Amino acid sequence: KKPDHLKRNPMGTCPAFVDSDRNICIWESGAVLTHLLEEHDREYSNLHPPPGSSDRAKFLHIQQFIIATVYPFVAKLYIQTLSGDRDNE
């Protein structure tokens, strides 16, 4: 956890996203993902449903489920079995 990274993210975790031109610095996976989707699919054409739609609620539910439930399990599985790195348990 280097000082430069801790300036971006006091938690010291990844990911961290910085857009210096717009003075944006965020570090939670859900926030980074949602920000990027909204920036790069402003017409809501392909990547995610528009706010206010019932599909948007389903999308957010699944997005947060993956981030909060699926990802930690997969990350732990990787660390413990595939990488052989038992020091990061």
C-alpha positions in Angstrom: 0.0 0.0 0.0 2.1 2.8 -1.3 1.4 6.4 -0.3 0.4 7.4 -3.9 -2.3 4.7 -3.9 -3.5 5.6 -0.4 -4.0 9.2 -1.6 -6.4 7.8 -4.2 -8.0 5.3 -1.9 -7.5 5.5 1.9 -8.6 1.9 2.2 -5.7 0.8 0.1 -7.8 -1.6 -2.0 -8.3 -2.1 -5.7 -9.8 -0.9 -7.9 -9.3 2.8 -7.7 -10.5 5.0 -10.5 -9.3 8.6 -11.0 -10.5 11.1 -13.6 -8.4 14.1 -13.0 -10.1 16.2 -15.6 -13.4 15.9 -13.8 -12.1 15.7 -10.3 -13.4 12.2 -9.7 -11.8 9.7 -7.4 -13.8 6.6 -6.5 -12.7 3.1 -5.3 -15.7 0.8 -4.7 -16.1 -1.8 -7.5 -19.9 -1.0 -7.8 -19.3 2.7 -8.0 -16.5 2.4 -10.6 -18.5 0.0 -12.7 -21.6 2.1 -12.6 -19.7 5.3 -13.4 -18.0 3.7 -16.4 -21.2 2.3 -17.7 -23.0 5.6 -17.4 -20.0 7.5 -19.0 -19.6 5.2 -22.0 -23.2 4.2 -22.7 -25.1 7.4 -22.2 -27.9 6.3 -24.5 -28.4 3.1 -22.5 -28.1 1.3 -25.8 -26.1 -1.8 -25.0 -24.5 -2.1 -21.6 -27.1 -1.3 -19.0 -30.8 -0.4 -18.6 -31.9 3.3 -18.1 -32.7 4.6 -14.6 -36.3 4.2 -13.6 -36.9 1.0 -15.5 -37.7 -2.3 -13.9 -34.8 -3.8 -15.8 -32.5 -1.3 -14.1 -33.6 -2.5 -10.7 -32.8 -6.1 -11.7 -29.5 -5.0 -13.2 -28.4 -3.3 -10.0 -29.5 -6.3 -7.9 -27.5 -8.7 -10.0 -24.5 -6.3 -10.1 -24.4 -5.9 -6.4 -24.9 -9.6 -5.8 -21.9 -10.4 -8.0 -19.7 -7.8 -6.3 -20.7 -8.6 -2.7 -21.3 -12.4 -2.9 -19.8 -14.0 -6.0 -16.5 -12.0 -6.3 -15.3 -12.6 -2.7 -15.8 -16.4 -3.1 -14.0 -16.5 -6.5 -11.2 -14.3 -5.2 -10.7 -16.6 -2.2 -10.9 -19.7 -4.4 -8.2 -18.2 -6.6 -5.9 -17.2 -3.8 -6.2 -20.6 -2.0 -6.2 -23.0 -4.8 -5.1 -21.7 -8.2 -2.3 -19.2 -7.3 -0.7 -21.2 -4.5 -0.5 -17.9 -2.5 -1.5 -18.9 1.0 0.0 -15.8 2.6 -2.9 -13.6 1.4 -5.7 -15.6 3.0 
